[in-house]
Every structure is written in C-alpha cells, then in structure tokens.
Amino acid sequence: LGAVGGRTPSPTVTMATSAVRATIAVPRASARPAPRTGKKHVARDVRQRAKSESPNGAKPRALISVSDKTGMTELAEGLNALGYEVVSTGGSAKAISDVGVEVTSVDQITSFPEMLDGRVKTLHPAVHGGILARRDLETHVDAVKKHDIGYIDVVAVNLYPFRETVAGGGDFAKCVENIDIGGPAMIRAAAKNHPFVYVLVDTADYTPLIDHIKSEPSPEDDLKFRKKLAWKAYQHCASYDSVVSEYLWGEIGEGQPAPELCVPMSLSETLRYGENPHQPAAVYTDDSLSESSGMGVGRAKQHHGKEMSYNNYLDAEAAFSCVSDFPAEDPTCVIVKHTNPCGVASASGSDGDILEAYRQAVRADPISAFGGIVAFNCEFTEEMARELREFRSPTDDETRMFYEIVIAPSYTKEGLEVLKGKSKNLRILEANPRTPSSTLRQVGGGWLQQSSDSLLPEDIHWEVVSETHPTHEQYEALKFAWRCVKHTKSNAITVATQGRLLGMGSGQPNRVNSVRIALEKAGDEAEGSVLASDAFFPFAWGDSVEKACQAGVKAIAHPGGSMRDQDAIDCCNKYGVALLTTGHRHFRH
C-alpha cells in the first residue's frame, strides 16, 4: 500500500511470521527491466486503457464471476451501459441475464466446457491470455491476434466462502471443496496487469469503478486507482490463503506452533492517536479462524459515548478479561485503571447484591477508580445504571464517580437509556467474552506467541503445606484473590476477603514492595484477610511472608517452587497462618 497509502493504516493486513526462516520477507525490486519505448511498444492513453479494443475487433470485456452476488447485477448493468461485453459463469451468468443484460458464457470464449464438477471453468489461455496481455508490448499484441484472444479489461471476482464453510461446521471434504482455485488465479493475473485491467474483489468498489470510468480520469489518477485495486486484490488473496493455511495446519499440527504463520486482519477504525498524541494508531479485527466466534473487546458494540482511544481498548480488554474469569452465576464488578484491577467485588461477598458489589469495588481504591473502566459479567439493569449515575466517591461522599468506559455482556433497554444519561462522553460497550485461544505480542524483529492463560482456581490442585489449615471462608477468599492476581501486572499481590478485593500491589520490581502497597491499601481490613502472590516468595523472614503475617493476614497462597519454600512454611507456622501452594504461576508483563 506504500505506493498509494502513505502513512494511512492499511484496511486489511496479513501479518506473516516464519519460525523456519527466522527472517522477515520484504518486497524485492523487480528483475524485469523498465518498459522500453520504440516501435515495439504501442502507447495508449487512459481512455484506451479503460476500454482497450482487442486486436481482433472485440468489444471491451468485463469478466464477472462471484460467490457473493451483492451488487453484481448493478455492476453488470453499469458496465454494459458503458459498452462492455459482460462475460460470466454459472449462477452469476444466469442472474445477470435475468435482469436483461446480454451475457457471454466463459465456455463460448474458451470453446471448452466446464468440467470436473466446476473445478475447471476459467483456467484457459483464452481467459488468462486476455487478462495478462500487455497492450503496450507488440509481441503480446501479436500473440493475442494470432490466437484470436480478446482482451479482458475488467475482472470482478470474489472467492468461494471457505471461511464461512469452516465456521459453519463443514467436514474436511466440504471445506476443501470450498478452496477456490480459478478465482485467485484470475485475481492475481488481473492485479499483475493492473495498468490495463481493473480488478474488483470488494463489492464496495463496484459503484466507484463505474463512476471512475465515466469521469474520464487523467492517466495519473487512473493509475493510482488501479494500483489501489491491485493492492486490495493481492491482500484479498493473501488473507484468504492464510485462513486456508490455518485450517490445514489445525488438521495436522497436533497443537504445535506452525512453521510459518499469517494472521489476516481488517481495519476496524483509525484512532485519534496511540498511547500518546504523537503516535498514529489504528485498531484491526482479527479475521483468523480462531477468532471466528466474533467475541472479545475488538468486536465490541459501542452504544454511546466518545470514540474509543488506543488506551481505552487496552483498559477495556484488561477489565473485561478479568471480570469474564468470574463465574457467570456470581455477578461481579471489576474496575481497572491502567490495565490493573484496582477494585473487584462479587455478589457472593456482598449479600448477593450486585449493587453493593459495585460499591465495594469502588471502595477498594476510590482514588484509582475515578476515571477508570467498569466491567460486569452480568446483564446491566436499570437499577445498576442508577447506582452508577448517583454513587458518590467515598473520598468525600459528594463527588459523583467518573468513568471512561462501562462494559458488560448485555444491557436491558431501560438500563442502557439510564446509563446514557450519566455523560455524553461515557463509552458504553457490549461484548461477549472471548474464548481463550492464543496471543501474539510483538518484539523488535519478531513476534511472541503463546496459548492464553485460561487457568482458573477450579483447575488447580491446592496443597496446604502449613500446620494451620484454612477455613472454608478463607479458602473461598483465596480462590477469589487468585482470580484477581492473575490479571494484575507482576510482581502482583492481592489482599482480599471472600468476594472482595481489599488491596493490590502491582508492577513493582520486587515482591516485597507489592506486598507493602497491597497491605497499605487494605488498611485495617488486612486483619483476618487472605493474600495471593502471582509467583513464589524468594524470601520469608523479614520479607514478604512475615510482613503479611504481622499485618494480620490469615491465609496465603503462592505457586511454590522457591529454594526457600521451607522458610515460608516455618514463618507461617510461627504466626499460625495457613499457607497453600498452587503449583502454577500467573506472571503478567
């Protein structure tokens, strides 16, 4: 897109990596010499290129063969009115003929019938010669004259619905049968010869093409338009092939990383800026099969408020992924600031009341919650909306809480209308939880891929290693704290009671500082609380474990695995604190 797009975000992207070559491929300069001038080259202006009359006297031709027939008949009528002969295949030809446009079938051009159940229709020199022939090269002109081949000046093709077939549960044979062969061949041929052939793969380009030809553009404007269509054509094929490749690797890969990886993406929105105003930014939707469910923050529906920013997306993702880890039968509220959960509370810890859970989430850290993102794992009702509108900050009991975003899986009609009244700028998002699969993250010169951290407390074997055993309430509180610590930046510590976060320490270079911060936020409520650590404690005496015990924490959970684990056990035994190991770490960077 560099030739036509400048710094504008690409509408679609296929991100490719290779674990085999460990290199990034870049376009090479063409080995073909620049077109020469002289008696063997015939110059044509833009109007002749747009409707290039074939050497054998045929009318300019447009080949239309599409699976998605949206706008197809209107395109055929428009081109026919401009003097083009319309060539088509199968169902496309019939639909075009039914609206009164004369159609030439492909087999009339090739003098060869469709065969192999339609697998071979357009793979013929009479088609590809007409697409690929350069009108400015005398040897090409002579060749098409000799073989009585007519130029094809417009190619409108979109491909068999492979992705939809896979997403619809088609078996292997059906999916393979929906891998298009002739379509990509025509698209690539037309895009390669774009100075003479308009190539259409997007129904949104049908009307602009008709208008473009009618406008009799300058050669410069015409070439720019053609280049853009050519880019879109190659990107369309690349995205299509990446989905086919993903599907086939899923059949044979046995869960291993693919030797080469392509991820198709489509531009969703150009953002005002990135993390900072001097950074241009955009958001793309992931069109890979693994994301075919269309769930997650990247596919969220915005009901209200200002446009989303780069940081809004990051914070909304952090909040919604955290709240989605809590059981749907236990309505929960999560408040996030700078991607860290500063307030979390569940109805189970608030007498079954989601309204009180919201209040408790704010009270965990009302200063951080102000200007944060509020997420729920349950339907958002009118009562919840009124509570969010009117609840005052616990810092002064006067200031109404301000938020950037509210996100939930669904809203009642009344709840949505009341919430809109809180602020014209409040972003209201509706999203479905993303099914865990894998994540990609860029580093300089490469990408890191890993499976999603989908481990839940119910999946873990909790082992009591201290003399003191936790009570049922403490064990439930530890599971709650463990869900919270999983979504907190390392080094991460959470202090909680059953169903309520009291304080958290995040992102500190050493664990003891995270413990100190979490305990400070918990304040007097640290007495009788529980504590979870995302990784093991390297030291105990005079360090993280002892400080927690001295603050009144009654149960601690950590992964275990330190060479000084026994020190942590001995320390907890001294203070009568229950210590549990999980065998699993939850680092988050």
Buried (B, 14 or more C-beta within 10 A) or exposed (E): BEEBEEEEBBBBBBBBBBBEEEEEEEEEEEEEEEEEEEEEBEEBEBEBBBBBBBBEEBBBBBBBBBBEBEBBBBBBBBBBEBEBBBBBBEEBBEBBBEEEBEBBBBBEBBEEEBEEEEEBBBBBEBBBBBBBBBBBBEEBBEBBEEEEBBBBBBBBBBBBBBBEBBBEEBEEEEBBBBBBEBBBBBBBBBBBBBBBBBBBBBBEBBEBBBEBBEEEBEEEEBBEBBBBBBBBBBBBBBBBBBBBBBBBBBEEEEEEEBEBBBBBBBBBBEBEEBEEEEEBBBBBBBBBBEBBBEBBBBBBEBBBBBEBBBBBBBBBBBBBBBBBBBEEEBBBBBBBBBBBBBBBBBBBBBEEBBBBBBBBBBBBBBEBBBEBBBBBBBBBBBBBBBBBBEBEBBEEEEEEBBBBBBBBBBBBEEBBBBBBEBBEEBBBBBBBBBEBBEEEEEEEEBBEBEEEBEBBBEEBEBEBBBEBEBEEBBBBBBBBBBBBBBBBBBBBBBBBBBBBBBBBBBBBEEBBBBBBBBBEBBEEBBEEBBBBBBBBBBBBEEBBBBBBBEBBBBBBBBBBEBEBBEBBBBBBBEBEBBBBBBEBBBEBE
